[in-house]
Amino acid sequence: MLPCGLISRILLNPVFVTAPNIDTIVSLAKRRGFVFPSSEIYGGLGSAWDYGPLGVELANNIKQAWWRWLVYERDDIEGVDSSIILNRLVWKYSGHEATFHDPLVDCRECKSRMRADKLEGYFPEGGGPFDANARLHDGLVKCAECGSTNLTEERYFNMMFRTMLGALADEDDPTALAYLRPETAQGIFINFLNVQTTMRRKLPFGIAQVGKSFRNEVTPGNFILRTREFEQMEMEYFVKPEAEHFKLVDEWVALYLEWFKGLGIDTANLRLHEVPKEELAHYSKRTVDIMYRYFPEREEEGRQWEELMGIAYRTDFDLRSHSSKPTDEEGKRVNPDSTEDLSYFDESTKQRFYPHVIEPAAGVNRTVLAVLMDAYSEKTNDKGETRVILKLSPQLAPIKAAILPLAKNKPEIVGMAKAIKRSLQPVLRAVYDDTGGIGKLYARQDEIGTPFCVTVDHQSLEDEAVTVRDRDTWEQERVKVADLAEHLLKRLKPYPIVAPEVS
Ligand code: GAP
């Protein structure tokens, strides 16, 4: 079902360049202000991370590039920003209260607690229905820590974070119970009619949302890959239920592969995973995951990959479950709490139905990590020193141009450099830096992925020109100050900048 061209392109191109492992990125990210361990001064908080000055720019650039790609450049997608805390009933009827749980097991030997469905031997080879506890009992499932098969039976643990609404709420008061959303998607479904009617939309159309989600993950870890608080970029694409839309999943997979490529990710580091039936989420009839090679250091090729995003065919499951009208075999309302029917009336056929949904759901943090890993490279200069160069796509680079004075003790040069920085700021993100010798300043900018360094020297005072140095080629060019903004914008043009552009 996956497009043949796509698969062969991925399989025939096995050469990849990336960071050697996630730890290299963890150390770069901390050293250079991308990502810090959260609450570090109090000993940290398991798997929580804070974005620093450069990380917040990178993450914002990814989110803005995504929003622009879907909401601005297409004519069939609207945006929303719904609440994180929704009425508890949303999670009852979405199925999350009953089914959004992970199976847990404990190892009796090394005392680790783990997600059972991530362990070797949990699923039978060749798929099909199975009894997990029987497999655990028969010693077919292995502890990820010590390899023992002496594991407890599995038990279920709901991953939604609970909270109580209202200052006087009693801990056990079920009417005050609320959850932090575990996906942004439900905020879209419950607003389907609001968006469709206010924006006068006809099918097909989509609704996009970017924002925080929360899951009390059993085994978070691997830096920002799996955390309990994370950000999602989700889009629900509503279509007529005229057929089962398995092929639309492939179409969105192909679009997203192109999008990731446009962000600078090498397609050799991406691959597709058709989620087997028994592993599908409760709402999905088909899901294809786009995987990224987050673990290139692992010898076993199959263990190098982890999900970057998923594209699911959710059918009419959510709109129907949140609607007041559907009834069961005995004629009783399936959802007696909803006050709305989230169906759609098709003027052309005079038919009313619940639209079907294709959902591309991507993680911001996982995209940040994939982009950083893919951009990582090392280069040796003529003195034999190895430097890190972050070959970020210029549209994602936190800083587009660094303005560097060659002599920081010359007020005229410093003044000119600062004035150039200020003049560029309205068109692109620029910084001024005089905290080191020029070689060091270049190296620092290379390491954070700044595409251009602009050097102001003694001659600049005479000829009103500066040197523009390219991050990737280290080639230098002399450019008149009056032409500098246009020159940089022209070179950045293939990568639309997400900062405000001035014509
Ligand atoms: N609405 C569908 C949905 O939420 P999902 O596959 O559970 O689907 C979508 O999540 C994406 O969100 C994942 O592919 C991943 O990029 C990101 N994500 C999910 N859980 C995460 C976590 N604990 N930490 C970081 N990112 C996560």
Residues whose N, C-alpha, C, O or C-beta is under 5 A from the ligand:
A	BS01	GAP	P182 E183 A185 E217 I224 L225 R226 T227 R228 F230 Q232 E307 L308 M309 G310 A361 A362 G363 N365 R366
